[in-house]
Amino acid sequence: MKLNEIRDNPGAVKERMRVGRGIGSGKGKTGGRGVKGQKARTGVAIKGFEGGQMPLHRRLPKRGFTPPNALDLNEVNLGRIQVAVDAGKLDVSQPVTVETLVAAGVLAKPRDGVKILGVGELTAKLAFEVHGASRTAAAAIERAGGSLKSLAPERAPEATA
């Protein structure tokens, strides 16, 4: 067999339907578009239009708020970090930072930082320098003999009225 002899199986590739080529083709005249009206023409985009009735996306109330300066943090569980330590991808003597986690393949990209979550078991004594950690993660790190340095800025105490 040669490269110029390679073919698809018979019937594997179907010819496209040519529309608007006469009444005998089966797709002549209106070309499968029905008849008349705006949607029979080309280049029409009326996705949310409901014939003059107030569209659903405008009838529903606006909800929520997206803060303009929210941080996009990575989230990593302790169990995932322990797997990387066991595989020899994370050095126990070096502090665990966003850069070391990306280099170890635990994270795909650094984003705005990393937050450690408490799912899984941590047995290695590690020094973490991360944006933050959950209470359970912080307790597990302390239990394993490690340390946690939070890089997040301290929030001012909220005033009560």
Backbone torsions as a table, in degrees:
resi	resn	phi	psi	omega
1	MET	NA	135.7	179.1
2	LYS	-114.8	162.3	-178.1
3	LEU	-59.8	-34.2	-178.4
4	ASN	-78.1	-3.1	178.8
5	GLU	-100.4	-4.5	-177.8
6	ILE	-73.2	126.3	179.5
7	ARG	-136.4	155.8	170.7
8	ASP	-69.2	157.8	173.7
9	ASN	-63.0	147.9	178.6
10	PRO	-59.8	130.1	179.5
11	GLY	87.9	-1.7	-177.8
12	ALA	-75.3	-33.5	-179.7
13	VAL	-109.4	123.1	-176.9
14	LYS	-98.3	137.9	177.1
15	GLU	-69.2	144.5	-180.0
16	ARG	-74.8	151.8	179.2
17	MET	-78.4	123.4	176.8
18	ARG	-90.4	113.9	-175.3
19	VAL	-94.5	156.2	176.2
20	GLY	69.4	36.6	-178.5
21	ARG	-119.6	39.2	174.5
22	GLY	102.5	157.9	-173.7
23	ILE	-66.3	-27.9	-177.9
24	GLY	-74.3	-15.0	-177.1
25	SER	-78.4	-17.9	-176.7
26	GLY	90.4	-15.9	177.0
27	LYS	-131.2	44.0	-179.4
28	GLY	-94.2	-169.4	178.5
29	LYS	54.7	-91.6	-176.0
30	THR	-86.8	-9.3	174.4
31	GLY	64.1	35.3	176.8
32	GLY	81.2	6.4	-176.7
33	ARG	-96.8	3.4	-173.3
34	GLY	79.3	-150.1	-178.7
35	VAL	-133.2	145.5	170.8
36	LYS	54.8	175.5	171.7
37	GLY	82.4	171.3	-175.4
38	GLN	-61.7	-38.4	-176.3
39	LYS	-74.3	-12.8	175.6
40	ALA	-78.6	-17.0	-179.8
41	ARG	-85.6	168.5	180.0
42	THR	-89.3	155.2	174.6
43	GLY	70.6	38.6	-178.9
44	VAL	-105.8	130.2	177.3
45	ALA	-135.5	93.4	179.1
46	ILE	-125.0	64.4	-170.7
47	LYS	-66.6	-48.3	-175.5
48	GLY	-97.6	11.5	-174.7
49	PHE	-80.1	131.1	-177.3
50	GLU	-120.5	38.8	174.8
51	GLY	66.5	33.8	178.5
52	GLY	97.1	-22.9	173.9
53	GLN	-67.3	149.2	180.0
54	MET	-61.6	121.9	-175.7
55	PRO	-62.2	152.8	-177.0
56	LEU	-57.8	-41.4	-177.1
57	HIS	-68.6	-15.0	174.7
58	ARG	-99.6	-18.0	177.4
59	ARG	-77.3	-29.0	-176.3
60	LEU	-78.9	145.1	179.9
61	PRO	-72.0	152.4	176.1
62	LYS	-76.8	137.2	-176.8
63	ARG	-130.3	147.0	169.4
64	GLY	79.5	-179.4	-176.2
65	PHE	-154.5	133.2	176.0
66	THR	-107.9	110.4	-178.9
67	PRO	-64.1	134.7	-174.8
68	PRO	-70.0	-23.0	-176.7
69	ASN	-116.0	30.6	179.3
70	ALA	-69.2	143.7	178.9
71	LEU	-84.6	141.4	176.4
72	ASP	-100.8	92.7	-174.8
73	LEU	-96.2	146.7	167.9
74	ASN	-78.2	149.9	175.9
75	GLU	-122.9	126.3	-178.0
76	VAL	-130.1	134.1	176.2
77	ASN	-85.1	152.8	-179.6
78	LEU	-60.1	-37.6	179.8
79	GLY	-59.4	-37.9	179.4
80	ARG	-67.3	-37.1	178.2
81	ILE	-68.9	-39.7	179.0
82	GLN	-63.6	-38.1	177.1
83	VAL	-61.9	-41.1	178.9
84	ALA	-66.5	-36.6	177.6
85	VAL	-66.8	-45.0	-180.0
86	ASP	-63.1	-33.6	-179.7
87	ALA	-79.9	-6.3	179.3
88	GLY	81.9	14.9	-179.1
89	LYS	-85.9	-24.8	177.7
90	LEU	-111.1	131.3	178.4
91	ASP	-84.6	126.4	-176.7
92	VAL	-69.7	-28.4	-176.8
93	SER	-77.4	-20.7	-179.2
94	GLN	-92.9	149.8	175.7
95	PRO	-68.5	145.4	179.7
96	VAL	-86.1	112.8	178.8
97	THR	-123.7	178.7	177.8
98	VAL	-61.6	-41.4	-177.8
99	GLU	-63.9	-42.8	179.9
100	THR	-68.1	-34.4	178.3
101	LEU	-68.8	-37.2	176.8
102	VAL	-67.8	-42.4	179.7
103	ALA	-64.4	-31.9	-180.0
104	ALA	-80.7	-9.7	179.9
105	GLY	86.3	8.9	177.6
106	VAL	-74.3	-37.9	177.6
107	LEU	-115.0	149.6	178.7
108	ALA	-81.4	-43.6	179.8
109	LYS	-146.7	155.2	-171.4
110	PRO	-70.2	-31.0	-175.4
111	ARG	52.7	-138.0	-177.4
112	ASP	-96.9	3.1	-178.6
113	GLY	142.5	-168.4	-177.9
114	VAL	-140.6	142.5	174.9
115	LYS	-117.6	132.5	-178.6
116	ILE	-91.9	129.9	178.0
117	LEU	-109.6	156.7	-166.8
118	GLY	-91.9	16.8	179.8
119	VAL	-81.8	131.0	180.0
120	GLY	103.4	175.1	-176.2
121	GLU	-110.6	135.1	176.6
122	LEU	-115.6	122.2	178.9
123	THR	-112.8	-20.9	-178.4
124	ALA	-78.1	144.2	177.1
125	LYS	-86.3	104.1	-174.7
126	LEU	-122.3	148.9	174.2
127	ALA	-104.5	115.1	-177.7
128	PHE	-98.1	133.4	171.1
129	GLU	-124.9	85.1	-172.7
130	VAL	-129.8	173.7	-179.2
131	HIS	-65.1	-38.9	-179.5
132	GLY	-175.2	175.9	178.3
133	ALA	-151.6	150.7	176.2
134	SER	-72.2	165.8	-178.6
135	ARG	-61.0	-42.7	-179.1
136	THR	-66.8	-37.5	178.2
137	ALA	-66.4	-43.3	179.3
138	ALA	-61.9	-41.1	178.7
139	ALA	-65.4	-39.9	-179.8
140	ALA	-67.8	-36.3	177.8
141	ILE	-65.6	-43.9	178.0
142	GLU	-63.6	-40.6	179.3
143	ARG	-61.2	-36.3	-178.6
144	ALA	-80.2	-3.9	178.3
145	GLY	92.1	9.4	-179.3
146	GLY	-90.6	-176.6	179.6
147	SER	-131.0	156.6	-177.7
148	LEU	-131.9	121.3	176.1
149	LYS	-115.2	116.7	-178.2
150	SER	-87.6	128.0	179.8
151	LEU	-91.9	-3.1	-179.8
152	ALA	-72.9	140.9	177.8
153	PRO	-67.3	145.3	-180.0
154	GLU	-67.6	132.6	178.7
155	ARG	-85.4	141.1	178.1
156	ALA	-70.8	143.0	178.2
157	PRO	-63.4	135.9	-177.8
158	GLU	-75.1	138.3	179.8
159	ALA	-79.1	135.1	178.1
160	THR	-98.7	138.9	-177.1
161	ALA	-89.7	NA	NA
